[in-house]
Structure formats: structure tokens, C-alpha cells
Amino acid sequence: MAKFRFGLETLLRHREGIEQREKDEFSRRTYRYQIELRKRLDLSAALQETMKELSLKQSENAPHQELDYFCLYLNRLNQEIRESEKRLARLQSEVQSQKEVLVEVTKKRKTLTAMRTKKEAEHRIALERLEQKEIDELVVTRYAGRESEYAREIKVRRTEANTKHE
């Protein structure tokens, strides 16, 4: 019997390629989300630090113009944080949608992989059956050959015994 050949091997390889591309895209989107999250955390830390400095300057009775600069900077940080939160929500949505695409693509690939495994097992069983059949035929042929040898030998001995008795 011939070597195992899966008829849908080309489709399986195609789906594996699609799955890899979708995994790469998922990784890129996740990375962008993590970068934006880090920016958001840095902005929050800067906001907290600036608020502490502003409190310190207020307690030291700093000039009014310097306090105004702090307030402008705090407003700018708050605006950047809001924008970052919007980007985070959008990126999180993109990551989630890509994850769903990846799950679907993986299911399709796994279906074909399971089908290939099943067909491979069926092929192996068929090969084993064929081998066993050939072995059985070989044993029967050898046994039949030996049997006829023994039958001839018995005939010869009987003939010799008959001629001696006569």
C-alpha cells in the first residue's frame, strides 16, 4: 500500500498560514494596547507628582503666575489622560475582536488537523491489516508446502514398508 497522503493537505497548510498571520496580528494589537496602557500609567503618575508639587508650592505661597502654570499643566495632563483612555478602549476592542477572529481560524485549522489524524490512523490500520493478510497467506503457503512434503515422505515410507513385507 502507498505512503499516507492527505487529500486536504494544501488546505491545511493554507489554514495554518492564515492562523499564523492572525496570531501575529493579535500580538501586534496586544503590544499596542500594552504600550498605550503604559503611557496612561505614566500620565497618571505625572499627574499625581504634579499635584503634590502644586500642593507644596501653595503651602510655600509661591507666586500666582507659577501656580497658574501648574494648573495649565494639570489641565493638559487630564486632557491627555482622557484621550489615552479613549485610545485604550478602542485598542481593547480591537484586541478582543482579533481574539475572536483568531479563535475561529484556530477552530477551522484544528478541524482539519483532527481529520488528518483520523485519516492517518485509518491508513495505518489498513496497512496493518494488509500486512497481516500477507503474513497469513505466506504461512498458509508454507504450511501447505510442508504438508505435501510430509505426505510424500509418508507415502515413500509406506511404499518401502510394503516392499519389505512382501
Summary of the structure (lengths in Angstrom):
residues: 166
radius of gyration: 41.4
end to end distance: 59.0
largest distance: 148.3
contacts: 395
relative contact order: 0.10
helix: 92%
strand: 0%
